[in-house]
Amino acid sequence: MTEHLDVAKLQRRLADFAAARNWQPYHTPKNLVAALSVEASELVEIFQWLTPEESSRVMDDPETAHRVTDEVADVLAYLLQLCEVLGVDPLAALDAKIDRNELRFPAP
């Protein structure tokens, strides 16, 4: 896909994908959070027994890089769907959280 990607377009594509398959009844906040947790765990599983050095080189192996990329996509997809269902603007939420963290953890 060569068009410019943004959060709203991706959320719309995810919603359209789910609607075309009649999946909306299953996309409750509880189910989406559970799916997000499962996908995050699948991402963790890739790194679970790697040393810090090995984990830094995980993208060097094409097969592992593909697995990582797919799991990152799954995590992001469920997070964006959750935000859509709950009416959370993920970029605004992140921006506000960074602001709070800058105050909470000032640079030396």
All heavy atoms as an XYZ file, in Angstrom:
856
protein
N       0.859     -1.171      0.000
C       0.000      0.000      0.000
C       0.901      1.229      0.000
O       1.753      1.375      0.863
C      -0.908     -0.044      1.222
C      -1.732      1.203      1.391
S      -2.940      1.039      2.694
C      -4.211      0.224      1.773
N       0.717      2.116     -0.954
C       1.605      3.263     -1.094
C       1.005      4.564     -0.577
O       1.722      5.539     -0.455
C       1.993      3.449     -2.573
O       0.805      3.612     -3.347
C       2.789      2.260     -3.095
N      -0.275      4.590     -0.284
C      -0.885      5.821      0.221
C      -0.372      6.112      1.628
O       0.112      5.229      2.330
C      -2.407      5.720      0.221
C      -2.958      4.780      1.275
C      -4.455      4.659      1.259
O      -4.989      4.200      0.238
O      -5.076      5.019      2.268
N      -0.478      7.380      2.021
C      -0.041      7.787      3.356
C      -0.885      7.072      4.407
O      -2.106      7.041      4.323
C      -0.169      9.301      3.513
C       0.153      9.783      4.881
N       1.429      9.779      5.359
C      -0.627     10.243      5.872
C       1.424     10.235      6.606
N       0.182     10.520      6.933
N      -0.216      6.497      5.384
C      -0.917      5.807      6.466
C      -1.026      6.720      7.671
O      -0.082      7.423      8.020
C      -0.156      4.538      6.862
C      -0.047      3.462      5.794
C       0.804      2.310      6.304
C      -1.416      2.958      5.386
N      -2.158      6.698      8.309
C      -2.317      7.378      9.587
C      -3.235      6.543     10.462
O      -3.861      5.592      9.992
C      -2.808      8.822      9.420
C      -4.191      8.924      8.796
O      -5.088      8.145      9.164
O      -4.389      9.800      7.948
N      -3.294      6.894     11.719
C      -4.046      6.101     12.693
C      -5.513      5.994     12.300
O      -6.093      4.907     12.327
C      -3.878      6.684     14.111
C      -4.815      5.997     15.094
C      -2.439      6.544     14.571
N      -6.125      7.094     11.920
C      -7.554      7.074     11.589
C      -7.841      6.155     10.399
O      -8.822      5.403     10.411
C      -8.051      8.484     11.303
N      -6.985      6.192      9.374
C      -7.187      5.311      8.217
C      -7.043      3.846      8.611
O      -7.807      2.994      8.160
C      -6.185      5.641      7.111
C      -6.517      6.879      6.319
C      -5.500      7.093      5.212
C      -5.755      8.394      4.492
N      -4.737      8.659      3.469
N      -6.051      3.554      9.429
C      -5.864      2.176      9.867
C      -7.033      1.698     10.723
O      -7.500      0.562     10.577
C      -4.544      2.038     10.625
C      -3.297      2.216      9.756
C      -2.046      2.274     10.632
C      -3.185      1.107      8.736
N      -7.520      2.576     11.610
C      -8.677      2.197     12.421
C      -9.895      1.946     11.537
O     -10.665      1.023     11.785
C      -8.975      3.276     13.466
C      -7.995      3.245     14.624
C      -8.244      4.338     15.633
O      -8.274      5.513     15.281
N      -8.402      3.947     16.883
N     -10.069      2.764     10.507
C     -11.194      2.580      9.587
C     -11.067      1.241      8.846
O     -12.046      0.502      8.695
C     -11.246      3.742      8.589
C     -12.385      3.711      7.601
C     -13.712      4.169      8.228
N     -14.509      2.998      8.596
C     -15.238      2.867      9.701
N     -15.301      3.819     10.587
N     -15.925      1.786      9.944
N      -9.865      0.919      8.378
C      -9.645     -0.358      7.687
C      -9.938     -1.535      8.607
O     -10.545     -2.531      8.190
C      -8.209     -0.459      7.172
C      -7.956      0.356      5.923
C      -6.596      0.064      5.325
N      -6.579     -1.285      4.765
C      -5.467     -1.946      4.475
N      -4.277     -1.393      4.708
N      -5.517     -3.165      3.964
N      -9.479     -1.436      9.863
C      -9.743     -2.509     10.826
C     -11.242     -2.653     11.081
O     -11.764     -3.771     11.142
C      -9.000     -2.246     12.135
C      -7.490     -2.415     12.079
C      -6.842     -1.782     13.309
C      -7.112     -3.878     11.957
N     -11.936     -1.528     11.232
C     -13.385     -1.567     11.474
C     -14.114     -2.149     10.265
O     -15.036     -2.959     10.415
C     -13.902     -0.164     11.796
N     -13.706     -1.744      9.062
C     -14.328     -2.276      7.846
C     -14.078     -3.775      7.711
O     -14.971     -4.532      7.316
C     -13.798     -1.547      6.605
C     -14.278     -0.103      6.523
O     -15.211      0.282      7.260
O     -13.689      0.651      5.713
N     -12.860     -4.199      8.040
C     -12.505     -5.618      7.979
C     -13.400     -6.421      8.926
O     -13.963     -7.451      8.546
C     -11.026     -5.784      8.354
C     -10.514     -7.188      8.272
C     -10.012     -7.697      7.086
C     -10.518     -8.011      9.393
C      -9.532     -8.995      6.995
C     -10.032     -9.305      9.327
C      -9.540     -9.807      8.123
N     -13.550     -5.925     10.158
C     -14.392     -6.616     11.142
C     -15.859     -6.603     10.719
O     -16.553     -7.617     10.841
C     -14.223     -5.979     12.515
N     -16.325     -5.478     10.209
C     -17.729     -5.364      9.797
C     -18.044     -6.319      8.654
O     -19.116     -6.949      8.633
C     -18.042     -3.927      9.394
N     -17.128     -6.459      7.712
C     -17.359     -7.345      6.565
C     -17.489     -8.803      6.996
O     -18.061     -9.618      6.270
C     -16.221     -7.190      5.559
N     -16.986     -9.106      8.172
C     -17.024    -10.478      8.678
C     -18.008    -10.643      9.845
O     -18.050    -11.664     10.489
C     -15.612    -10.897      9.099
C     -14.718    -11.089      7.883
C     -13.249    -10.849      8.187
N     -12.457    -10.987      6.972
C     -12.321    -10.023      6.052
N     -12.913     -8.846      6.211
N     -11.592    -10.234      4.974
N     -18.755     -9.577     10.153
C     -19.712     -9.590     11.262
C     -19.043     -9.865     12.608
O     -19.606    -10.573     13.447
C     -20.815    -10.614     11.015
C     -22.064     -9.974     10.500
O     -22.207     -8.761     10.524
N     -22.979    -10.791     10.030
N     -17.867     -9.329     12.817
C     -17.128     -9.571     14.048
C     -17.398     -8.518     15.127
O     -16.949     -8.685     16.261
C     -15.629     -9.613     13.772
C     -15.164    -10.817     13.018
C     -15.882    -11.931     12.672
C     -13.849    -11.029     12.504
N     -15.105    -12.817     11.977
C     -13.844    -12.284     11.854
C     -12.675    -10.281     12.522
C     -12.706    -12.797     11.234
C     -11.553    -10.803     11.904
C     -11.571    -12.044     11.276
N     -18.129     -7.451     14.822
C     -18.331     -6.386     15.806
C     -18.897     -6.872     17.135
O     -18.485     -6.371     18.178
C     -19.228     -5.258     15.268
C     -18.787     -4.633     14.003
C     -19.516     -5.213     12.806
O     -19.699     -6.431     12.689
N     -19.939     -4.352     11.900
N     -19.827     -7.847     17.144
C     -20.347     -8.287     18.446
C     -19.263     -8.852     19.367
O     -19.412     -8.854     20.582
C     -21.365     -9.366     18.087
C     -21.773     -9.066     16.684
C     -20.535     -8.487     16.033
N     -18.175     -9.331     18.788
C     -17.089     -9.915     19.578
C     -16.027     -8.891     19.967
O     -15.187     -9.173     20.809
C     -16.426    -11.060     18.795
C     -17.426    -12.064     18.306
C     -17.795    -12.089     16.967
C     -18.029    -12.961     19.182
C     -18.734    -12.999     16.506
C     -18.972    -13.868     18.734
C     -19.322    -13.883     17.390
O     -20.256    -14.781     16.950
N     -16.080     -7.718     19.368
C     -15.069     -6.698     19.630
C     -15.493     -5.792     20.781
O     -15.591     -4.577     20.651
C     -14.769     -5.903     18.352
C     -13.948     -6.691     17.389
N     -13.373     -6.124     16.288
C     -13.587     -8.000     17.359
C     -12.694     -7.044     15.622
N     -12.817     -8.193     16.260
N     -15.715     -6.432     21.916
C     -16.024     -5.701     23.143
C     -14.699     -5.276     23.789
O     -13.647     -5.875     23.500
C     -16.788     -6.596     24.133
O     -15.931     -7.683     24.512
C     -18.083     -7.122     23.524
N     -14.716     -4.277     24.645
C     -13.465     -3.899     25.315
C     -12.789     -5.082     26.006
O     -11.573     -5.262     25.883
C     -13.910     -2.826     26.308
C     -15.088     -2.191     25.640
C     -15.803     -3.341     24.966
N     -13.547     -5.899     26.697
C     -12.965     -7.057     27.395
C     -12.277     -8.008     26.423
O     -11.144     -8.437     26.649
C     -14.046     -7.813     28.174
C     -13.528     -9.046     28.913
C     -14.643     -9.916     29.441
C     -15.194    -10.887     28.469
N     -14.309    -11.876     27.879
N     -12.941     -8.336     25.344
C     -12.356     -9.255     24.374
C     -11.140     -8.654     23.680
O     -10.156     -9.354     23.416
C     -13.388     -9.666     23.329
C     -14.438    -10.601     23.887
O     -14.318    -11.111     24.994
N     -15.488    -10.819     23.114
N     -11.204     -7.373     23.363
C     -10.074     -6.725     22.695
C      -8.858     -6.637     23.615
O      -7.725     -6.846     23.178
C     -10.473     -5.343     22.178
C     -11.466     -5.365     21.011
C     -12.004     -3.974     20.743
C     -10.832     -5.961     19.757
N      -9.084     -6.349     24.894
C      -7.969     -6.316     25.850
C      -7.364     -7.708     26.002
O      -6.137     -7.854     26.052
C      -8.426     -5.751     27.214
C      -7.387     -5.983     28.285
C      -8.719     -4.274     27.093
N      -8.200     -8.724     26.067
C      -7.690    -10.094     26.172
C      -6.867    -10.455     24.936
O      -5.770    -11.019     25.049
C      -8.836    -11.076     26.358
N      -7.371    -10.122     23.759
C      -6.643    -10.412     22.521
C      -5.337     -9.627     22.469
O      -4.305    -10.157     22.037
C      -7.518    -10.081     21.313
N      -5.360     -8.391     22.922
C      -4.145     -7.572     22.976
C      -3.104     -8.226     23.877
O      -1.918     -8.315     23.524
C      -4.499     -6.168     23.477
C      -3.363     -5.191     23.718
C      -2.568     -4.932     22.453
C      -3.927     -3.893     24.279
N      -3.536     -8.717     25.010
C      -2.630     -9.386     25.943
C      -2.026    -10.647     25.327
O      -0.827    -10.907     25.463
C      -3.380     -9.734     27.226
O      -2.566    -10.477     28.090
N      -2.847    -11.419     24.644
C      -2.365    -12.642     24.001
C      -1.325    -12.303     22.941
O      -0.261    -12.932     22.862
C      -3.543    -13.439     23.392
C      -3.039    -14.548     22.481
C      -4.433    -13.992     24.493
N      -1.609    -11.312     22.115
C      -0.675    -10.941     21.048
C       0.619    -10.373     21.628
O       1.710    -10.662     21.115
C      -1.320     -9.965     20.073
C      -2.486    -10.548     19.297
C      -2.141    -11.772     18.458
O      -0.964    -11.988     18.124
O      -3.073    -12.532     18.130
N       0.521     -9.578     22.689
C       1.732     -9.067     23.340
C       2.553    -10.220     23.896
O       3.791    -10.217     23.808
C       1.371     -8.071     24.436
N       1.880    -11.218     24.434
C       2.582    -12.400     24.950
C       3.262    -13.176     23.833
O       4.354    -13.719     24.024
C       1.614    -13.308     25.698
O       1.134    -12.655     26.854
N       2.650    -13.228     22.676
C       3.282    -13.898     21.543
C       4.535    -13.143     21.101
O       5.525    -13.760     20.686
C       2.290    -14.054     20.393
C       1.211    -15.080     20.703
C       0.181    -15.244     19.603
O       0.330    -14.625     18.521
O      -0.787    -15.991     19.830
N       4.523    -11.837     21.224
C       5.716    -11.044     20.930
C       6.795    -11.312     21.977
O       7.969    -11.521     21.640
C       5.351     -9.556     20.890
C       6.458     -8.575     20.542
C       7.073     -8.871     19.179
C       5.906     -7.149     20.587
N       6.410    -11.357     23.234
C       7.350    -11.672     24.315
C       7.981    -13.034     24.086
O       9.191    -13.214     24.300
C       6.645    -11.631     25.693
C       7.534    -12.201     26.782
C       6.215    -10.217     26.040
N       7.186    -13.997     23.642
C       7.671    -15.367     23.451
C       8.876    -15.417     22.505
O       9.804    -16.207     22.723
C       6.546    -16.236     22.909
C       6.914    -17.690     22.740
C       5.750    -18.502     22.197
O       4.920    -17.956     21.439
O       5.693    -19.692     22.539
N       8.894    -14.573     21.506
C      10.011    -14.547     20.556
C      11.318    -14.191     21.264
O      12.375    -14.721     20.945
C       9.728    -13.549     19.406
C       8.505    -14.003     18.613
C      10.953    -13.377     18.509
C       7.954    -12.953     17.659
N      11.244    -13.312     22.251
C      12.421    -12.805     22.944
C      12.728    -13.543     24.249
O      13.779    -13.314     24.859
C      12.220    -11.321     23.279
C      12.177    -10.431     22.075
C      10.997    -10.224     21.384
C      13.321     -9.789     21.633
C      10.960     -9.396     20.276
C      13.296     -8.965     20.525
C      12.104     -8.770     19.842
N      11.827    -14.407     24.676
C      11.837    -14.959     26.034
C      13.191    -15.473     26.499
O      13.623    -15.159     27.592
C      10.790    -16.063     26.140
C      10.665    -16.630     27.526
C       9.528    -17.631     27.609
O       8.936    -18.033     26.618
N       9.220    -18.041     28.819
N      13.860    -16.279     25.731
C      15.094    -16.903     26.206
C      16.342    -16.335     25.541
O      17.416    -16.912     25.651
C      15.026    -18.422     26.015
C      13.859    -18.998     26.736
C      12.777    -19.597     26.182
C      13.636    -19.004     28.152
N      11.881    -19.966     27.156
C      12.398    -19.617     28.390
C      14.360    -18.533     29.255
C      11.866    -19.796     29.655
C      13.825    -18.716     30.524
C      12.599    -19.331     30.704
N      16.215    -15.205     24.871
C      17.370    -14.585     24.238
C      18.177    -13.786     25.252
O      17.614    -13.225     26.204
C      16.930    -13.644     23.109
C      16.127    -14.252     21.964
C      15.780    -13.175     20.947
C      16.862    -15.408     21.320
N      19.462    -13.725     25.037
C      20.291    -12.833     25.842
C      20.011    -11.404     25.387
O      19.449    -11.191     24.295
C      21.787    -13.135     25.634
O      22.120    -12.818     24.277
C      22.128    -14.579     25.959
N      20.401    -10.410     26.172
C      20.223     -9.023     25.711
C      20.894     -8.783     24.347
O      20.330     -8.087     23.495
C      20.873     -8.196     26.814
C      20.721     -9.044     28.046
C      20.897    -10.455     27.557
N      22.046     -9.366     24.150
C      22.761     -9.195     22.884
C      21.989     -9.844     21.729
O      21.863     -9.268     20.641
C      24.176     -9.781     22.974
C      25.083     -9.076     23.959
C      24.809     -9.439     25.433
O      24.184    -10.492     25.724
O      25.211     -8.635     26.302
N      21.496    -11.055     21.962
C      20.716    -11.741     20.924
C      19.443    -10.956     20.600
O      19.045    -10.856     19.437
C      20.352    -13.156     21.371
C      21.525    -14.112     21.421
C      21.207    -15.418     22.120
O      20.289    -15.460     22.984
O      21.890    -16.414     21.806
N      18.817    -10.415     21.622
C      17.578     -9.664     21.391
C      17.840     -8.409     20.552
O      16.980     -7.995     19.776
C      16.891     -9.307     22.706
O      17.591     -8.305     23.402
N      19.024     -7.838     20.688
C      19.382     -6.652     19.897
C      19.573     -6.986     18.427
O      19.503     -6.094     17.576
C      20.656     -6.017     20.444
O      20.441     -5.529     21.748
N      19.823     -8.251     18.129
C      20.065     -8.679     16.746
C      18.890     -9.466     16.160
O      19.016    -10.070     15.103
C      21.331     -9.535     16.678
C      22.608     -8.796     17.049
C      23.852     -9.648     16.806
N      23.780    -10.981     17.403
C      24.193    -11.293     18.639
N      24.704    -10.363     19.423
N      24.101    -12.540     19.080
N      17.747     -9.436     16.812
C      16.624    -10.287     16.414
C      16.149    -10.001     14.988
O      15.695    -10.912     14.289
C      15.464    -10.184     17.440
C      14.724     -8.873     17.305
C      14.530    -11.354     17.323
N      16.299     -8.784     14.528
C      15.821     -8.437     13.191
C      16.812     -8.835     12.095
O      16.514     -8.690     10.911
C      15.494     -6.947     13.110
C      14.399     -6.510     14.072
S      12.851     -7.422     13.937
C      12.135     -6.632     12.510
N      17.965     -9.363     12.482
C      18.962     -9.794     11.494
C      18.553    -11.081     10.777
O      18.973    -11.321      9.647
C      20.329    -10.012     12.157
C      20.949     -8.719     12.665
O      20.454     -7.629     12.302
O      21.925     -8.810     13.437
N      17.757    -11.905     11.435
C      17.289    -13.158     10.841
C      15.946    -12.892     10.161
O      14.980    -12.513     10.846
C      17.134    -14.238     11.921
C      16.511    -15.512     11.371
O      17.082    -16.086     10.427
O      15.448    -15.909     11.899
N      15.856    -13.071      8.849
C      14.613    -12.727      8.141
C      13.365    -13.434      8.679
O      12.307    -12.821      8.768
C      14.896    -13.143      6.692
C      16.383    -13.107      6.571
C      16.914    -13.512      7.928
N      13.483    -14.701      9.040
C      12.315    -15.429      9.550
C      11.849    -14.863     10.891
O      10.657    -14.633     11.109
C      12.634    -16.917      9.699
C      11.433    -17.730     10.153
C      11.753    -19.219     10.274
O      12.560    -19.725      9.477
O      11.170    -19.849     11.175
N      12.799    -14.610     11.779
C      12.449    -14.035     13.083
C      11.946    -12.610     12.921
O      10.976    -12.206     13.582
C      13.650    -14.084     14.040
O      14.130    -15.430     14.100
C      13.266    -13.634     15.433
N      12.573    -11.859     12.042
C      12.130    -10.480     11.788
C      10.687    -10.465     11.307
O       9.884     -9.613     11.731
C      13.048     -9.814     10.771
N      10.336    -11.412     10.456
C       8.961    -11.505      9.959
C       7.994    -11.811     11.107
O       6.916    -11.209     11.199
C       8.866    -12.587      8.878
C       7.497    -12.774      8.332
N       6.889    -11.847      7.516
C       6.598    -13.775      8.523
C       5.675    -12.276      7.211
N       5.474    -13.437      7.804
N       8.383    -12.727     11.990
C       7.537    -13.053     13.144
C       7.355    -11.835     14.040
O       6.241    -11.547     14.496
C       8.150    -14.204     13.948
C       8.061    -15.554     13.257
C       8.734    -16.673     14.048
N       8.214    -16.775     15.395
C       8.954    -17.097     16.460
N      10.247    -17.340     16.335
N       8.403    -17.191     17.660
N       8.447    -11.117     14.318
C       8.373     -9.921     15.161
C       7.445     -8.894     14.522
O       6.559     -8.335     15.177
C       9.779     -9.324     15.408
C       9.683     -7.934     16.034
C      10.614    -10.253     16.280
N       7.640     -8.656     13.244
C       6.822     -7.666     12.540
C       5.345     -8.035     12.579
O       4.489     -7.173     12.826
C       7.311     -7.533     11.082
O       8.689     -7.151     11.096
C       6.519     -6.491     10.320
N       5.037     -9.305     12.367
C       3.641     -9.744     12.426
C       3.044     -9.564     13.814
O       1.894     -9.125     13.950
C       3.518    -11.214     12.008
C       3.386    -11.399     10.507
O       3.333    -10.391      9.767
O       3.325    -12.566     10.076
N       3.801     -9.901     14.850
C       3.266     -9.758     16.212
C       3.110     -8.286     16.593
O       2.137     -7.917     17.257
C       4.134    -10.502     17.219
C       4.147    -12.011     17.041
C       2.778    -12.667     16.986
O       1.798    -12.125     17.547
O       2.671    -13.746     16.380
N       4.043     -7.450     16.176
C       3.896     -6.005     16.414
C       2.619     -5.507     15.746
O       1.846     -4.742     16.341
C       5.137     -5.231     15.911
C       4.867     -3.735     15.831
C       6.337     -5.515     16.808
N       2.377     -5.956     14.516
C       1.157     -5.558     13.805
C      -0.091     -6.030     14.544
O      -1.071     -5.275     14.651
C       1.181     -6.112     12.381
N      -0.068     -7.261     15.043
C      -1.225     -7.776     15.781
C      -1.480     -6.967     17.051
O      -2.632     -6.627     17.362
C      -1.022     -9.247     16.149
C      -1.118    -10.182     14.954
O      -1.675     -9.781     13.908
O      -0.627    -11.327     15.067
N      -0.419     -6.651     17.789
C      -0.558     -5.852     19.009
C      -1.152     -4.484     18.668
O      -2.105     -4.023     19.310
C       0.797     -5.709     19.737
C       0.721     -4.657     20.834
C       1.241     -7.053     20.305
N      -0.599     -3.847     17.655
C      -1.085     -2.523     17.270
C      -2.526     -2.583     16.783
O      -3.341     -1.709     17.121
C      -0.175     -1.915     16.206
C      -0.513     -0.496     15.762
C      -0.541      0.471     16.948
C       0.478     -0.039     14.710
N      -2.859     -3.620     16.026
C      -4.231     -3.741     15.518
C      -5.236     -3.826     16.664
O      -6.249     -3.119     16.662
C      -4.349     -4.976     14.617
N      -4.953     -4.676     17.645
C      -5.891     -4.788     18.767
C      -5.917     -3.532     19.615
O      -6.977     -3.130     20.102
C      -5.587     -6.032     19.616
C      -6.121     -7.287     18.989
C      -5.262     -8.300     18.579
C      -7.483     -7.458     18.784
C      -5.759     -9.457     17.986
C      -7.986     -8.603     18.191
C      -7.117     -9.596     17.798
O      -7.615    -10.738     17.205
N      -4.780     -2.870     19.779
C      -4.758     -1.622     20.541
C      -5.577     -0.542     19.820
O      -6.380      0.165     20.456
C      -3.326     -1.147     20.757
C      -3.169      0.138     21.564
C      -3.782      0.003     22.950
C      -1.698      0.511     21.659
N      -5.413     -0.432     18.507
C      -6.188      0.562     17.756
C      -7.679      0.247     17.782
O      -8.514      1.157     17.881
C      -5.685      0.653     16.318
C      -4.300      1.262     16.137
C      -3.898      1.247     14.670
C      -4.230      2.666     16.711
N      -8.033     -1.038     17.702
C      -9.446     -1.400     17.773
C     -10.023     -1.080     19.148
O     -11.151     -0.597     19.259
C      -9.626     -2.886     17.448
C      -9.365     -3.190     15.981
C      -9.403     -4.664     15.694
O     -10.474     -5.202     15.416
N      -8.252     -5.317     15.776
N      -9.244     -1.342     20.194
C      -9.696     -1.012     21.552
C      -9.920      0.492     21.683
O     -10.941      0.932     22.222
C      -8.668     -1.498     22.584
C      -8.973     -1.158     24.036
C     -10.234     -1.876     24.510
C      -7.784     -1.496     24.908
N      -8.974      1.270     21.184
C      -9.115      2.733     21.242
C     -10.361      3.193     20.494
O     -11.088      4.073     20.977
C      -7.871      3.408     20.667
S      -6.418      3.273     21.729
N     -10.612      2.594     19.354
C     -11.797      2.953     18.564
C     -13.076      2.662     19.344
O     -13.970      3.499     19.435
C     -11.782      2.177     17.243
C     -12.971      2.421     16.353
C     -12.940      3.764     15.651
O     -11.886      4.423     15.606
O     -14.004      4.167     15.146
N     -13.151      1.487     19.944
C     -14.347      1.079     20.689
C     -14.562      1.973     21.913
O     -15.690      2.315     22.247
C     -14.252     -0.414     21.092
C     -15.280     -0.781     22.138
C     -14.405     -1.288     19.866
N     -13.466      2.353     22.575
C     -13.575      3.156     23.798
C     -13.581      4.663     23.540
O     -13.780      5.438     24.466
C     -12.413      2.811     24.748
C     -12.405      1.392     25.299
C     -11.176      1.182     26.172
C     -13.675      1.092     26.070
N     -13.333      5.069     22.313
C     -13.298      6.494     22.002
C     -12.037      7.189     22.504
O     -12.072      8.367     22.840
N     -10.938      6.455     22.554
C      -9.661      7.011     22.993
C      -8.853      7.390     21.763
O      -8.706      6.586     20.842
C      -8.869      5.977     23.834
C      -7.474      6.464     24.140
C      -9.625      5.646     25.105
N      -8.337      8.608     21.743
C      -7.411      9.027     20.687
C      -6.025      8.568     21.122
O      -5.450      9.135     22.055
C      -7.452     10.546     20.518
C      -6.483     11.059     19.473
O      -5.465     10.390     19.188
O      -6.723     12.165     18.960
N      -5.475      7.528     20.486
C      -4.214      6.967     20.976
C      -3.041      7.942     20.904
O      -2.185      7.943     21.786
C      -3.988      5.740     20.093
C      -4.825      5.954     18.892
C      -5.976      6.815     19.313
N      -2.999      8.776     19.878
C      -1.891      9.733     19.768
C      -2.008     10.831     20.826
O      -1.002     11.220     21.427
C      -1.823     10.321     18.362
C      -1.552      9.307     17.246
C      -1.457     10.014     15.898
C      -0.302      8.497     17.524
N      -3.211     11.300     21.077
C      -3.407     12.300     22.125
C      -3.105     11.709     23.498
O      -2.511     12.377     24.356
C      -4.838     12.848     22.083
N      -3.501     10.454     23.707
C      -3.221      9.790     24.986
C      -1.721      9.660     25.198
O      -1.215      9.921     26.302
C      -3.887      8.418     25.027
N      -0.997      9.270     24.165
C       0.452      9.139     24.275
C       1.113     10.486     24.506
O       2.000     10.615     25.354
C       1.022      8.473     23.019
C       2.535      8.324     22.965
C       3.076      7.545     24.171
C       2.945      7.664     21.662
N       0.673     11.496     23.789
C       1.235     12.842     23.955
C       1.046     13.334     25.387
O       1.982     13.860     26.006
C       0.577     13.789     22.953
C       1.248     15.140     22.887
O       2.498     15.192     22.739
O       0.532     16.152     22.975
N      -0.154     13.136     25.927
C      -0.435     13.567     27.299
C       0.404     12.770     28.302
O       0.888     13.318     29.300
C      -1.928     13.413     27.607
N       0.588     11.488     28.046
C       1.380     10.644     28.950
C       2.848     11.073     28.932
O       3.502     11.117     29.993
C       1.239      9.168     28.536
C       1.988      8.209     29.416
C       1.426      8.156     30.820
C       2.133      7.091     31.631
N       1.545      6.885     32.932
N       3.381     11.390     27.767
C       4.763     11.881     27.696
C       4.892     13.183     28.479
O       5.863     13.373     29.223
C       5.214     12.056     26.236
C       5.310     10.688     25.544
C       6.564     12.771     26.161
C       5.497     10.777     24.027
N       3.918     14.080     28.349
C       3.930     15.336     29.118
C       3.993     15.043     30.616
O       4.787     15.648     31.347
C       2.678     16.173     28.824
C       2.697     16.818     27.459
O       3.774     16.865     26.812
O       1.614     17.280     27.017
N       3.155     14.122     31.089
C       3.144     13.784     32.515
C       4.469     13.155     32.940
O       4.995     13.451     34.019
C       1.977     12.853     32.843
C       0.621     13.540     32.812
C      -0.496     12.704     33.405
N      -0.644     11.389     32.811
C      -1.311     11.136     31.680
N      -1.883     12.112     31.014
N      -1.403      9.895     31.232
N       5.022     12.283     32.090
C       6.294     11.642     32.422
C       7.446     12.635     32.458
O       8.365     12.488     33.266
C       6.600     10.501     31.443
C       5.789      9.261     31.739
O       5.224      9.115     32.821
N       5.713      8.373     30.775
N       7.415     13.642     31.604
C       8.461     14.670     31.625
C       8.438     15.431     32.946
O       9.491     15.793     33.470
C       8.305     15.628     30.445
C       8.715     14.996     29.129
C       8.421     15.866     27.917
O       7.578     16.787     28.011
O       9.028     15.600     26.873
N       7.252     15.653     33.473
C       7.146     16.314     34.775
C       7.535     15.367     35.911
O       8.191     15.776     36.866
C       5.716     16.826     34.988
C       5.260     17.945     34.060
C       3.781     18.228     34.255
C       6.099     19.199     34.263
N       7.123     14.128     35.784
C       7.390     13.140     36.833
C       8.858     12.725     36.899
O       9.391     12.446     37.957
C       6.499     11.926     36.577
C       6.541     10.897     37.657
C       5.498      9.835     37.427
N       5.670      8.758     38.376
C       5.296      7.521     38.193
N       4.704      7.175     37.061
N       5.501      6.604     39.099
N       9.483     12.642     35.739
C      10.871     12.205     35.637
C      11.701     13.251     34.903
O      12.095     13.048     33.754
C      10.962     10.863     34.899
C      10.111      9.773     35.477
C       8.924      9.400     34.850
C      10.485      9.140     36.641
C       8.136      8.397     35.370
C       9.698      8.127     37.181
C       8.518      7.766     36.544
N      11.983     14.372     35.567
C      12.718     15.443     34.868
C      14.134     14.973     34.502
O      14.749     14.180     35.230
C      12.767     16.580     35.887
C      12.429     15.966     37.206
C      11.654     14.714     36.946
N      14.617     15.469     33.365
C      15.979     15.140     32.944
C      16.968     15.781     33.901
O      16.718     16.861     34.447
C      16.208     15.655     31.532
N      18.099     15.093     34.143
C      19.089     15.664     35.073
C      19.686     16.965     34.539
O      19.723     17.218     33.396
C      20.159     14.587     35.160
C      19.836     13.559     34.146
C      18.487     13.831     33.600
